[in-house]
Amino acid sequence: MAQDNLYLILGLFDFSNSLESDPAPEQRIAQAVAAVRPKLSQRANRAGGDPAAQRALELLKTVNTLNMPEQRQQVFLEAKNIVEKSITKQVKLYAARGYILTGEITKIAQKVSKQCNCAISDADVRSRVHGVPVKEQEEGPKGTELARPKSYSKYHGQESKLKVYGHANLYDMLDPGNTKVRSVPTATWRAKAEAAKKALPNKVNMEVSDHQKLYNLCIGTAFKDDTSRAAYDEYLAYESLMSILDEVKEVTSVTKKLDSALAEQYIDRLYEAGAKNGHPITRDEASGYLLWFCGKSSILYMPPAEHADESTLPEPCPWCGALADPDAVNCSSCGGRILENCPQCHHTNRADVHYCGQCGFDYTNLAQASAMCDEAKSLAGALRFDDADQLVDQAANLWPGFAEAKAVKQTIAQQRTLVGPSAQRLTDAVKALNLIEAGKLYDGIRRRSPKFENRELRDAIDAGVARAKAAMEAAPRTISSVLEAYNACHDYPGLAAALAANPPKPVADVTVRPDGTAHCMYVSWPASSSKEVSYVLLRKQGSHPLDEHDGERLTETSGTSFVDRTVEAGEPYGYAVVVKLGPLSSALTASKTVTVLFDVANVKVSPSQSTIQITWNGIPGTGVVAVWRRTDHAPTRPGDGEQVTNVVSSGLLDQGLRNDVTYYYAIFVSYRLANGRTVYSQGVQCSGIPAAPPEPIDFLFAQLQADGSFTLEWEVPEGGEARFSYTTGDLSFKDGDIVAESELNAQTMPLPITATGDDTGTFTLPDDSIYHIVAATVKNGQAVIGASATVSSRRAVEITNITASGANAVVLFDWPEESDRVLLAWRTDRYPASAEERGATVTSVNRRTYDLHKAIIVKGIQPNVPYYFSLFARLGSGDSASYSAGSNRMFSFGKASKATYHVEVRKSLLGKIKSATLVIESTDSLPEMELRAQMGVIPAYSNQGLLVASIPAQNGGGTHRIELPAGSLNKGMFAKLFFKDLSIYQTSSLTQAAGTSPEIG
């Protein structure tokens, strides 16, 4: 044991040095003891103690024995024996396959070094490998990593809920015991989840809440569509595969070795797990996962060089995924047919092939036919025999001669004969809420067919009867509780008598108001004097309804009004209301017969030069439009004013009008009634002013400023007022379009402009989104669309760095995705204020040019000259393009400007500092700076010490004198001046003036 040997405890062991040749072995040993003892003491004193450390500390008490050469030699040989035994043990483990790899030599050296607390080299191990060849170049196979699927986090958190209620997965929760889940369509699983969620009890507890969440997971995620289901199956397969691999780790935890026979069993299980969970893998993939896991878990395993003949190996069942012998006809796990004869040529194929191997017949319908048969069994169990028969017939059509369809058909026929017509009566009784009768029918079917059970149906019957019983037994009994009982179970004993004692009273009258503009009838009635009632509204064309079953039933409502939007223009209608209390009805109350005359709808007026165009819609085939106009007021009736002749069914074009005169129109629709009389609708009024259209605004330019505001320039339009709007959405208008001002306002927001001239102004945006600005010329309620611009206050692109390349500057940045072009502008005196500033040098590049270097290269940079670069992203395209906020960075080859500084102080007679002045000598203008100071030592960083003063930018070179705040400096302080923007140091120097001291006083 390493803890029993002083050489190993002290880390002194080395195959090539027993310390005998060391000039001062006692000193080496003393140094080792001093280094090791504290560490051992710390381990020994931990909670619970460390026996090995305690044993080593005891042995250290005998360290003086190593002062004798004979004793040192003996301890060295013991250590050597311990280390060599450890090496031999590891070599045997790795050499079990008949050779050892160079990489494994390294692993052995590392492992023995750690175990024995000494430094063992690869050469030490290699010299002790005897009788086993070492392969220098070969590397063992790595296997294939089993990657965690993207859907893992979505489903893994639900595992605990499923396990609490005994569900293996979502499939097992929805249909326990179904071994053929793969053949069931995704839509069926989703329908099962929806039905199960609907059947949950109304009373919410933890179990109900958990299942509601699980059913929602099925409906909205796992079984949302085939793609979502495939992701869930991938997750299940991953969980199953990892469970098997974890078992491998447990089984080999002692030996750390996996033999070939056991490995083949695990490969079969992995192969089967993938198929069972709807995510099939090949045997090679299963072998690769096993090899990867063994390597990851330090389990010794080497796959055989030759594989068994795959034709003799078991294959997954097409229906449930369980492994079956290659010549098996039926699956021993689910009973499904593995081999299925082709309906066309009768050749035998596996059920999961896509096409017949002999004639090419399409086998993809087989799985669908099998799923239909399974669903038919479920429907038959719920006594839905007709639906079940229909599904089986469809399955037989999909796969002619399908044996499973024939067997299910016979089963359905037997159940139908056994149960008889009671099944249909049971279904009808449940639908009608005659649940007492339904309960008797259910029990009768169970007596004749003991295998019949529909738990969901039985629970629904019992729940309805229980609710009715509770309502009828409530004290005191009210009409509300009687109605509650009726709504739960129509045939509950005693209900009929309780309801008959409170017959519903009819309403007093029914009022009908036609609305030709809205194309509807407004029907209303006063409330009945009876409580807890509903109202049935009836309608009849030509006359009013005579009883509850005469005419068309429009609605049953607890309210006292209804809007009938299904009427036809010019047709007479009568309405009636019947008051309902459960199954009881009042006498009928009818209205007079009323006719609605539709007016035109969605009237739009578009004036232009000497012309007014009016459009509308909503005219029925029986109506004829007639229009009159005046210039003094709107016409009030047909014939009032001058009739417009150029009228069609959808609008009119009134030409030859005087510009800048208001024309008033009244639009009527005439109808010919059944008695031959012509009547007119109420009419719709509108007006317009024909005028020469104003000129559109052809020029619009917006530019972002340093403070986040924008300047705006435009061309002053002729004949109208300039208006500006903005929107974040796409503009639906084009340059030159003429639209109603109201339509422009509905689709955009007004842009407030602060005028700075006749054709200039400023504005700000609410945020840094990308906005589209549109200019319009407005006159007489019409807007002529002009130029547009795309703007944003966002810095859409950022200079990340500027580097030198020869005499060139390389401007690095990431391409802005919302832009198709960027622009780089620069000056040598200051940063450009805008992308297109006069006096700035500009270069513009597109994405293709950028991709060549992932940068913009500026050639011919002069040394010792500051370059102020600004990078802009173009927003929008064409005439509407604008530029984002600029990203600024200075660059220079060498120091473009130099500055020195010192602090002058004036003292009192007693040596106290009365005032101080910062004196700066510079070759050029200076940016903002900060003077900092601290006692006893010069501030090394720009955030060290006290901030004495913030120095504003200084224009021009020369001497700059800045008076410092009184009392800000004391004797013994050291001061230093810093550029506020640290990037300035790339192009400028700022140093203490020669011959001066940073110390104050």
N, C-alpha and C positions, 0 to 999 in steps of 0.2 A: 504493500500500500504506500502511496506517495507521502501520506502524512506521517509515516513511520520512519522516514529517511531524511536526515538533516540536509543532505545535498539538494534533495528535491524540495523540501520545505523552504529553503533559502534561495532556490532558483539558481544554484551554483553548478548544476550538472551540465557537462558538455562532453560528448564522446571523445573529443580530441584534446581535452585539458582536464586532468585530475587535480590540478592546483600544485602538483609537485614541481612543475617548472616555473611556477609563479614566484617572483622575487620576494613578495610580501603576502603570503597566504593568510596570515592572521588578520591583516588589515582588510583584505577582501571579505573575510568571514564576518568581521565586526561591522563593516558597512552593510552587508546583507542583512544581519540581525537587526540593525537600526532601521532598515527600510521595511522589514517584514513584520516585526513585533507589533507596531501600532495597528496594522491592518488585521492581524489575527485577533488582537484584543477586542477590536470593534466587532468582529464577527462573533466572538465568543460571548460578548455581553449583550447581544441582541435578545429580544424577548424569546424565550424558549431555548436559547443557547444554540451553539453550533458545535456538536461533538468533535468533528474533525479539527476545528480550530482550537478547541480546548486541548485535544490530544497533542497538537503541534506545539502549543505553548508549553506543555509539560516537557516535551522533548527538547525544546530550546534551552531548558535549564541545564542540559548536559552538553551544551555547545562547546564548552572548554575542552572537551575530549578531542576536538578536531585540531587542537594545537599540536598533537603528536602525529608525525608523518604516518606511522603504521596505522593509526586509527583512521586517519583521513583516507588512506588507500582502501581500507576495508569498507568504509561507508560509500566511497565512490563505486566500488565493485557491486555493492548491494543495489545502489541506484541504477547502475548500468543494467543489472539483471531485471529490475522492475520495468525499466523503459523498454528493453528488448522484448520482454513478455507481452507488453501492451502492443508493441508494433506487430508481433507475430499474430496476436489475436485478431487485429484489424485486417491484416493481410489475408488470413484464412477466410474471413467473411467476404471480402471482395473477390477472392480468387476462386470462389465456388464454381464459377462457370468455366474454369480452366485457364484463364489469363487475367491480367490486371492492366488497367489503362494508366497512362502517365498522369492524367488528371486525378485519378483515384490515389496515386502516390502522394500528391499534394494534399488531398483531403486527409489521408492517414497521418501525415506529418503535422497538420494543423490540429487534428483531434488529439493525438498523443501529447503534443506540446501543451495543450490545455489541461489534459488529465494529469500529467506528471509535473506541471509547473516548470517546464524547461524549454529550451529552444532546439527543436528537432528540424533538420533540413530534409529536403527531398532526397539528397544524396545519402543521408543517414538511413532513411527507409529503404531506398533502392538497394543499398549494400547488404541489407538483411532479408531481401526477397530471394529465396532459394527454390529452385525446381518449378517455378511458375514464370512463363514468358511475360515480359512487359511490352505491351504494344504502344509504340511511341506516338503514332499519328492518329490512330482510330479514336473516335469519340462515340460513346454509346448514343443510341437514339434518344431524342428529347421528348417525343410524344407530342400531343396536341392539348393545349390548355383548354379547359372547359370554362368558357367565358360566362360571366353572369349576365343574363339578358336584361335589356332596358326596362322590361316590365317588372323586374324583381321588386323594387321598392313599392310599386303600386299594389301588389298582392301579398307580399310577405307579411305586412302588418295585420292582415285579416286571418292569418293562420290560427292565432289563439282563439278567436271567436268560433271558427269552424270546429276546432278540437274540443272546445267546451261542450258543444252540443252534439258531439260524436260524428261529425261530418269529415270525411277524408278530404274533400274538395268541393267546389261549387256544383259539379256534376252530381256527386253523391248526395248533396243537400237537396237538389231538385228532383232526383229520381234514384233513390237508394236501390242498390242491387243491379242496376242496369249495366251489363257488361259490354254492351255494343254502343257506347256513347258516341263513337266516332262516326257512325253512319247516320246519326240523328242530325238534321239540318240545324244551323245556327238559329234560324228564326223560330224553330220549335223550342229550343232551350230558352230563348227570350220570352216566348209565350208562356212557358211553364213558370218562369220567374214572375211574370206579371200576374198570372192566376194565383200563385202562392202568396204574393204580396196582397192581393185583393182579399184573400181568404183569412188574413191575419185578424185576430180579435180586435175589437174597438178599444178595449181596455189596455192601455199601454203599460208594460213593465219592462224590465231589463231584457228579458228573452225576446219579447215582441220587438223592442227597439233594435236589438242586435240583428234579428232576422230581417227587419225592414232595411237596415243598412246593407246587409248581404244581398238581398234581392235587388236593391238599387244598384249595387256593384255589378250584378249579372246583367241588368237591363241596360244601364248606361255605359258600361265599360267592357266587361268580359265577353258578353254576347251581343254587343251593339251591332257588329257586322262580322263577316268572315275574317277580315284582317285582324280585328280585335280578338276574335276567338283564337286565331293562330298565335297571337302574342301570349294569350293566357296558357295555351297548350305548351308553348316553349318554356314558360315559367314552371309549369308542373313537371315537364321533362327534366329541367335543370335541378329542381328540388329532389326528384327521384334519383337522378344520376349521382348527385352529391351525397345522398343518403347511403347509397351503395358504396361509394368511394370512402366515406367515413367509416363504414363497416370494415373495409380493407385495412384501414389504419388501426382499428381496434384489434382485429384478428392478428396482425403482425406486430403488435406493440412490444412483445417480448423478444421475438427473434429478429425483427427488423428485416425479414426476408420473405418474399412471396414466391412459392414454387410454381412451376408451370402448370401443373394439374389444377391447382386452386385458382390460378389466374384465368384459365380457360372458363371455369365456372362463372367467375365474375364478369368476364367479357360477355358470356351468354346473358347474364342478368342485366348488364348495361344495354346490350342490344335489344332485349325485350322491353326494358323500361322506356326507351325512346319510343318504340312502337305503341306501347300501351297508352302513352300520354299524347299521342297524336303528333309527335315530333320525331319521326323515324330517323335512325342513324345507321350507318353501315358497321359491319364487324371491325373493319379497319379503324373507323372512327372510335368505336368502343375501346379497341386495343390502345389507340393513341391517348385517350383520356386516362386509361389505367396507367400507362407508362409515365405520362406527365405527373399524375398524382403521386406515384411512387417516388419519382425524382424529387418532387416538392417536399415530400414527407420523409425523405432519407430512408426509403424502403428499398432494399436490394432486389431488383427484378430485371431480368433480361428476357424479352420476348423471343420465342423460338425463331430460328432462321427460316424454317419452312412451315407453311400453314396447311391445315388439314383441307381435304377436298370439300369445298363448300356445298357440293351437291348432296353430301351425306349429313350436313349439319341441319339442326332444326331451324325453321323459318317462322316469323310472326304470323299469327292468325290475321286475316284481312279485316276482321270485325272487332276483335278485342285486343289484339297485339300480343297475346300469350304465345310462347314458343310451342310449335307442334312439329312432329316428325315430317320430313319432306314428302312422304307418300300418304299422309293422313288425309282423309276425305272430309271429316268433321272435326271441329275444335273440341277438345275435351274440357275446355274451360267455359266457353259460352254456348257451345252446341251449333255454332254457325258453320255453314258449308264452306270449306276451304277451297275445294275443287268444284267448279261449276261448268256444266256442259254448255257449249255455245248454242243458242236457239237457232242459228242459221245453218251451221255445218256439223253440230254435235261434237266438235272437238273439245276435249277437256282442258281447261285453263284454270290457273289460280283466280280466285274471285277478285283480286286487287289489280289485275292487269288492265291496261287501258284498251287494248284491242285483242281480238282473237288471234292467236299465233298462226292459225291456218288460213282463215278467210278474211281477217281484218274487221270483223264485227265489233261495233263500239260497246265496250264493257262498262263505260262510266255510268250507265243507267242502272246497273245492278245494285249499287249502294243506295241509290234513291228509292228503288223498288223495295229493298229490305227495310229502309226507314219507314216507308209508308205502311208496310205490314205491321211493324212494331207500333206505330201510331194507331193503326186500326184496332189492335188488341186493346189499347187504352180506351178508345172510344166505345168499343163493345162493352168493356167493363163498366163504363158510365151509362150504358143502355142506349147509346146513340148509334143504333144498328144501321140506319140508313147511311149516316156519314161514314161509318166503318166499312160498309159494303162498297161505297163509292171509292174510298181510298184503295181497297184491295183490287178493285177493277182497274184503277189507274196503274197500280203496281204490275198487274198482269199484262197491261198494254205496253208498259215500259220494258218488261222482260217476259216475252212469250214463253209459256210453259213453266213459269216459276213455281217450283214445288212449294216454297214457303207460302206464296199467295194462295195456293189451293188449300193448304192445311188451315190457314187463318180463315178462309172463306167457310170451310166446314165448321170451324169452332164458332163463328158468328151465327151460322144457321142453327146450330144446336142451342146456343144461348137464346136466340130469338124464339125458338119453339118452346123452350123451357119456361121462359118468362112470359111470353104471350103479349097481348095488347096492353098489359098493365104498365109496361115500360113507357109507352107513349102517354098514357093517362097520368103517370107519375110526373113526366116532364111537363105536361100541360098544367097540372095542379101546382107545381112549384112556380112556374111562370106567372100563374094567376094569383099567387100568394094564398091559395087554399091549402095551407100547410097541415091542417088536421087531416084532411083527405089524403094529402101526400104522405104523411107518416104511416097511415094505414096501408096504402099501396106499397110503400117501401118494405114494411114488415111482411106483407103478403108475398112479395117477390123473394125475400130472403128465405121464407119457408119453402118455396118451390125450388129455389136455386141457392143452396147454402154457400156456394162459392162467391155469389154476388156480394160485393161490398163497394160502396162509394162513400168514403168517409167525409169527403167535402160536402156532398149532397145531404148526408145525414146530419152533419153539423149545422148546415144552413136551415134545415127544417126545425131542428131542436132549438136553435137560437131564436128563430122567428116566433115560435110558440111561446118560448120563455119570456120574450119581450112583451108579447100580447098579454100573457098571464100577469106579469108584474104591473102593467098599465091598468088592467081591469080590476086588480085587487088593491090599487092605490086608494087611500082614504084622505079626503073625501073624493068620490068619483066625480070628475068633471067632464065636460064635452071634449076638453083637450086630451084627457087621458083615454077616453073612448076612441078618439080619432087616432091616437098613438097606437092603440091596440089594433085598430083596423089596418093601419099602414104596415104593421108587422105581420098580421095573419088575418086574412079576410073572413075566414070561416070559424073564428074562435067562438066557442059557446057563449051565448048571452049578448053578442055584439048587435045582432039585428034588432033586438028589443030595445037596447040602450040607444041606438041611433034613431029608431022610429019615434022615440019620445021627444026628439028635437028636430022636426022637419025644417029644412032651410026655407027662408022667406025670399021671394023674388026681389029684384031691384026695381026702383020706381020708374026709371026710364033709361033710354039709350040715346046719346047724342052723337051725331056724326058731322064732322067739319071737313069739307074737301079743301085741299091745298094744291092749286095748279102749279105753283112755282116749285114745290118740293115733290110733286107727282105722287101724292099719297092721300090717305084718309086718316084723320085723327078721330078715334072712337073712344068715348068715355061714358061712365055710368056712376051713379052714387053707390056707396057701400050698402050691402044688405044689413038689415037689423040683426041677422043671425051671426053668431060668432064662429070663428075657426073654419070659415068656408073658403071655397075657391070659386072662380068664375070661368065658365066655358063660353068663349066668343064664337059665334057662328056667322057665316056670310053666305048670301045667295044672290046670284045675278038675276036681275029683272024684277025681283020682289023680295020681301023679307021671309026668313025661315018660318015654318009653321010649327015645328016641334024640335026636340033635341037631336033628332036623327035626320033632319032636313037641311040641306045645304052643306057647306064646307066648314069643317072645324078648324079655326085659325089658331087657337091657343087655349090653354087652361092656366090661369094665373091667380095669384092672391092679390094683385093690384087692381086698380079701377080704371085703367086706360090702356090703349094699344094703338100702335101706328101701323096701318096696313099699307105696305109699299108694293103689293102685288096686284094692284088694280090696273085696269086698262082705261085709257082716256075715252070719254064719251059714252061709257057703259053705265047703266043704273045698277046700284047695289043696295041691298037691304041687310041689316045686321040684327042679331039677337043675342041676348045674354041669358044663360041658365046658371043658377046658383047651385053649387054642389057641396054636400056634406057627406063625405065618405061615398057610399053607393047611392045616396038619396039625391034627388034632383028637385029643384023648385019649378014653378010654372015659368014659361018662357016670356021674356020682355023684349019686344022688337022695336026697331027704329023705323023712321020713314025711309023711303027709297031715295038715294042720293047719287048724283052724277058728278064726277070730277073732270074738269077741263084742263088738260095739261098746258102750261106755258112753256116757251123755249127755256133752255137752261144754259149755264156757262157762257153768257154773252160777253164777247170781247170786241172792243171798239179800237180800230187802228186808223187814225187820221193820217193823211199824207197830202201832198200838194193837190188842191182842188178836189180831193177825193176822201170819202170815208168808207172804210170797209168794216162790216159788222158780221161776226160769225157766231154760231150757236149750235147746240145739239139738243137731243131729247125729244124730237118730234115723232109721234107715232104715225103709222101709215095712214090713219084716217084723218089726220089734221092737215090744214092748209094754212100757211103763214101769210099774213097780210101786215104791211108796215105803213104807218103815216108819220110825217115829219112836219115840224114848225121851227121857226127861228126865234119866237118870242117866249114860248113855254112848251112843256111837254104835252103832246096830245092826250086827252083824257078818255076818248072812246073811239071806236072805229068810225072813220069818216071825218074826224077832227084834224084838219090840216091837209097837206098834199100827200097823196098816196105815192109810195115809192114803187116803181114798176120792175126794176131789175132785181127781183127777189127769187132765190131758189130755196130748196128745203133746208140747206145748211148755212145760209147767210145771204148777204147782199153786197153790192158794190155800187155806191151812190157817187156818180161822177159829175163834173161840171159845176162844182160848188165854189162859193167865194171863200178865199183864204181869210183866216183870222175872224171868221163868223161862227158863233156857236149854233149848231144844229141839234134839235131835240127830237128823239124818235120814240114811238110807242110800237111795240111788236106784239101782235095778237095772233092767236091760232083759232081758226074757225072749224067747227064740227057740225056734221049733218046727223041729227038724231033719227031714231027709228020712225018717228012720226013725220019725217021730211023737213022739219024745221032746222034752220041754220043758227047756231049760237057761237058766241066768241068767248075766248078765255079772258081772264082778268087783265092780262097784258103785262109786258115788261118794258120799263122806260130806261133810256140811256141817252148819252149825248156825246158830241165830239166837235173839235175845232180843226177844220182842214188848214194846213199851213205848209209852206215850203220847208222841207226837212233841213235842220241845221247841219253844219259840217261836222264830221267826226273829228276827234282829237287824234292826230296822226303821230304826235311825238310825246312820249312819256318817259322820264328818266328818274329813278329813285336811287339814292346813294346813302349807305350807312355812315354815320359819324362816330367819332370816338366816344361820345357820351351815350351811345345806344339809340339816339334819335336818327331820323332820316331827313334828307333834303329831297324835294320833289320839284322837277321842272316839267312843264308841259307847254304845248302850243295852244294859245287862246283860240277857242272855236268861234266861228261866225254864226250868228243867228240863234244862239242858245246859251244856256248856262252850263259851265263845266261842273260835273259831279264826279266824285271818286268813291268807289266801293272796294271792299276786300272780302276774301273768303279763303278758307283752308282747303276746300274741295276743288275739283276740276271745274273750270269755267265752261258753262254750257252755251255761252254766247260767242259769236265770231265778230271780228272787226267788220263794221258796216251793217250789222244787224240792227233793225228797228224794233224795239219792244216797248211794252207799256212800262211806265215808270214804276208802277206797283209790282210788276213781275220782276223787275230788276231788284227792288227792295226785298222781295220775298226770297230771292236766291242768294243775295249778298248782304253785307253789313255796311252801313255808311262809314266812310273813313274821315274822321275829323282832321281838317287841314288848317294849320295856322299860317295865314298868308304872310309872305315877306315881300311880295310884289305882285304884279298882275298875272305873271305866269310862273311864279315860284312860291314855295311854302315848305313847311316842315310838318312832320307827324311822328308819332311813336306807335309801336305795336304792343299788344297786351302781353305777349310772351315771345319765346324764341322759336316758335313754329315757323314753317314755311308758308307764306301767304301769297295769294295772287291778287294784284291790284288791277282794277279795270277802270278806265276813264270813259265817261259817257257825256254826251251833250244832250241836255234835257230842254224840251219845249212843249208846252200844252199837254203835259202828262205822258209824252212819248220820249224815249231815250234812244239816241243813236250811239251804238257801241263803237268805241275807238280803240286806241292802243292799250296794251296791258303790260304789267311788269311782275316779276316774281322776286320777292324779297324775304329776308330773314335776318334777325339780329344775332343768330347763332354763329359761333365761330366753327364753321363746318369742317375746317381742315386746320391742322396744327403742325408747325415746323418742329420736328423732334430733335434735329441736330444739323449743324453745318460743319463739314469737314473740308480739309484742303486736299487737293489732288493736283500736284504740279503747280501751275499758275491758275488753276481753276478752283472754284468753290462748289462743293457738292451739297445741295440743299435737300435734306432727307425729310420725308413725311409719309403718312399712310393715306392712300387714296380715299377721298370721301365718296361713299356709295351713292348718295343722292345727286351727285354731280357728274356731268360728262366732260368737263374741262376745268382746269385750274389756271390761275394767272399769278405770276411772280413779278412784283414791282420792287424797284430799289432806287435809293438815292444815297449820296455820300454826306448829306448835311442833316437829315432827319428821316423818320419813317414816313412813307407815302400816306397821305390821308385817305386816299381812295384807290380803287383798282385802276382807274383810268385818269389819274392825276397828271396834269401837264407838268413836264420837267422830270418825270420819273422814267427810268428805263423799264421796259415791260417785256416779258416773254410769256407765251401761252402754250400749254401742252394738253393733249388728249390722253385718254387712258392707254392707248396702244404705245404712244411715245414714252409715257411714264414707266410702263412695264419693262422697257429695255434696261433701265438702270434703277428702278424704284426710287428715283430722285430726279431733280432738275439740275443740270450742270451749267453753271455760269462761268464762261471762259474769260480769260484776260484780266484777272483781278490784280490791281496794283498793290504793291507792298506798302505797309504803314498808312493805309487809307481806310477809314471806317466805312463799311457798307451796311446800310440799314435796309434789310429785306422784309417785305410784307407779302404773305401768301394768301390768296383769295380763292374760294370755290365758286364757280358759276352756278347759279340757280335758275332753272327754267331754260328755255331755248328761244332762238329767233329774236324777234323784236321785244319779247316779254322778258328777256334774260336780265338778271341782276347778279350782284356778287355778295357773298357772305361777309361777315366781319373778318378783318385781316389778322393773321398770326404773325407777330413781329419777332425778329431776332437780328442782333448785330453780329458782324463778322469782319475780321481783318487779318492780313498776314503781318505778324509783328505788332508792336504796340503803336497804334495810330496816334495816340495822344499821351502826354505825360503830365503829371501834376505832383507837386510837393507841398507839404504843409508843416506848420508849427503853431504853437499856442504862445502868444505874448501875454504876460500878466503884469499887473500893476499892484504894488504892495503898499501897505501902510507903514508908518515908522516902526511899528512893532512886528512887521513881517507878515501881517495878515493880508491875504489876497483881496484887493478891493474890486478889481474888474479883470476880464480876460477877453482876448480877441483871437479868433481863428484866422490865420493868414494862409491863403492858398495861392501858389504860383502855378499856372497851367498854360499849356500850349494851345488849348482849344476849349470849346464850351464843355461844361461839366454837367453830369446828370445829378439826381438827388443823392444826398449822402447823409450819414449819421456819425456823430462824434460820440464815442463811448470812453468811459474811464473807470478805473478801479484802484483801490489802495494796494501799493506794494508791488504790483506786477502789471505788465502791459496786457490788455485784452487780446486774446489770440483769435477769437471768433466774433462774428458780427452780432451774436446774441449774448456775449459776455459783458459783465460790468454794468454800470449805470448809463442810461441814455442821457447824455448831457444836452444835445441839441440835434434837431432834424434840420439839415441844411438843404434849402431849395436848389433847383438847378441853376447854374451860373452860365450866363450867355457870354460867348467870346473868350479868347485867351487873355492872359495877363494876370495882374494881382487882384485877388478878391479878399476883402476884409469883412468878417462876420463877427459882430459883437455877441458874446455868449451870455446867457442869463446870469444875473448876479447871484452869487452864492452857490453856483452849480459845481465849482471846482474847489478843492482844498489842497493844501500843501501835502506832498507825499503821494498824491494820485499819479497814475500813468495814463495818458490819453492816446487814443488811436482813432483815425478817421477811416470809415468804410464806405464803399459804394453800396447804395441800398439794393440795387440790382446786381447780384454777384456775377452775372454773365458779362458785365462791362469789363471785368478784369481781363477778358480775352483780348480786348482791343486797347485798353488804357491801363496805365500804371498810376498808382497812388502811394507815395512813400513819404516818410519823415524827411524833412529838409535837412540837407547836409550841415553839420556843425551845430545842430539843435538837438535837444533832449526831449524824449516823451514825458519825462517826469515834470510835474507841475511844481513851481516854486524853487 
